């Protein structure tokens, strides 16, 4: 997998790597900490990316990579796998009612994408770069102002 020049590889793992989600959370927290994004923003990003790590490990071919990429306005947290198929997103419960309502409306499996949607306010997605891989991403705003969500509108 070829990395974008502005990317930093935080972690590589396979399906048999013990504690991959925990390792990803630690690596991402360490990468985001110095950016002074705020504790709640970092916690939401770490949880959302942890869901992407778990999904990739369970549903896609590896090896897998956790990458952070900086744009002028955002930090993109990316999970890369070796499966180019973009998952479908089933009909979501209405956003904005909290994680408890999302969890209550879904079964044991299938909650992850809805949790990511709720945590990021829709600033996440998938892209297939055309090299046989897939990238799941979460965008975290670099600069926040009081009253403005830390995760901005989806990138265009």
C-alpha positions in Angstrom: 0.0 0.0 0.0 1.4 3.4 -1.0 1.1 6.2 1.5 0.2 9.8 0.6 3.3 12.0 1.2 1.7 13.9 4.1 0.8 10.6 5.8 2.3 9.1 9.0 2.0 5.3 9.4 1.0 4.6 13.1 0.4 0.9 13.1 0.4 -2.2 10.8 -1.3 -5.4 11.8 -2.8 -8.6 10.6 -5.8 -10.7 11.7 -3.6 -12.6 14.1 -2.1 -9.5 15.8 -3.1 -9.7 19.5 -4.9 -6.5 20.7 -4.9 -4.7 17.4 -7.8 -2.4 18.4 -6.2 -1.5 21.7 -2.8 -0.9 20.0 -4.6 1.4 17.4 -6.3 3.4 20.2 -3.0 3.9 21.9 -1.2 4.9 18.7 -3.9 7.3 17.7 -4.2 8.9 21.1 -0.4 9.5 21.1 -0.6 11.0 17.5 -3.6 13.3 18.3 -2.5 14.4 21.8 0.1 17.0 20.8 -2.4 18.7 18.5 -4.5 20.1 21.4 -7.8 19.1 19.9 -9.5 18.7 23.3 -10.1 15.5 25.3 -13.7 14.9 24.0 -12.6 15.3 20.4 -9.7 12.9 20.8 -11.9 10.4 22.7 -14.6 10.5 19.9 -11.9 10.1 17.2 -10.2 7.3 19.0 -13.5 5.4 19.5 -14.6 6.0 15.9 -11.3 4.8 14.5 -11.3 1.8 16.9 -14.6 0.8 15.2 -13.0 1.1 11.8 -10.1 -1.1 12.9 -12.4 -3.7 14.3 -14.5 -3.7 11.1 -11.5 -4.0 8.8 -10.0 -6.8 10.8 -13.3 -8.7 10.9 -14.6 -8.1 7.4 -11.6 -7.3 5.1 -8.4 -8.9 4.0 -5.2 -7.7 5.5 -2.6 -6.6 6.2 -4.0 -3.4 7.7 -2.6 0.0 8.4 -3.6 2.9 10.6 -2.4 6.2 9.0 -2.8 9.8 10.0 -2.8 12.4 7.2 -2.9 16.2 7.7 -4.8 18.6 5.4 -4.9 22.3 6.0 -8.2 22.0 8.0 -8.4 18.4 9.2 -6.5 15.4 10.5 -7.6 12.4 8.5 -7.5 9.2 10.5 -7.4 6.4 8.0 -7.7 2.6 8.2 -6.4 0.8 5.1 -7.1 -2.8 4.2 -6.6 -5.0 1.1 -10.2 -5.3 0.1 -11.4 -2.8 -2.4 -15.1 -3.4 -1.8 -16.8 -0.4 -0.2 -19.4 -1.6 2.4 -23.0 -0.6 2.1 -24.4 1.6 4.9 -27.8 0.3 5.9 -30.6 2.7 6.8 -29.4 4.6 9.8 -31.5 5.7 12.7 -31.9 9.5 12.8 -28.6 11.1 13.9 -28.4 13.3 17.0 -30.2 11.1 19.5 -27.1 9.7 21.1 -25.2 6.4 21.1 -27.7 4.8 23.4 -30.6 5.2 20.9 -28.3 3.9 18.1 -27.4 0.8 20.2 -31.0 0.1 21.2 -32.2 0.2 17.6 -29.7 -2.3 16.3 -28.6 -5.9 17.0 -25.2 -6.9 18.3 -23.6 -6.7 14.8 -24.1 -3.6 12.6 -23.7 -1.0 15.3 -20.2 0.1 14.4 -21.0 2.3 11.3 -23.8 3.9 13.2 -21.6 4.7 16.1 -19.0 6.2 13.8 -21.8 8.3 12.1 -23.0 9.6 15.5 -19.5 10.3 16.8 -18.3 12.1 13.7 -21.5 14.0 12.7 -21.1 12.4 9.3 -17.4 13.4 8.7 -16.2 9.9 7.7 -16.4 7.6 4.8 -14.7 5.2 2.5 -12.7 5.5 -0.7 -11.0 3.0 -3.0 -7.8 4.4 -4.4 -7.8 2.0 -7.3 -4.9 -0.2 -6.2 -6.9 -3.1 -4.8 -7.2 -1.5 -1.3 -9.8 0.5 0.6 -9.4 3.4 3.0 -11.9 4.1 5.7 -11.5 7.6 7.1 -12.6 9.9 9.9 -12.0 13.7 9.6 -11.1 15.7 12.8 -11.1 19.5 12.5 -7.7 20.9 13.5 -9.0 24.2 14.9 -12.2 24.4 16.8 -14.2 27.4 18.0 -16.7 27.5 20.9 -20.0 26.3 19.7 -18.6 24.8 16.5 -18.5 21.0 16.2 -14.9 19.6 16.3 -15.7 17.3 13.4 -16.6 19.4 10.4 -18.9 18.7 7.5 -17.8 15.8 5.2 -14.8 16.7 3.1 -15.4 17.6 -0.5 
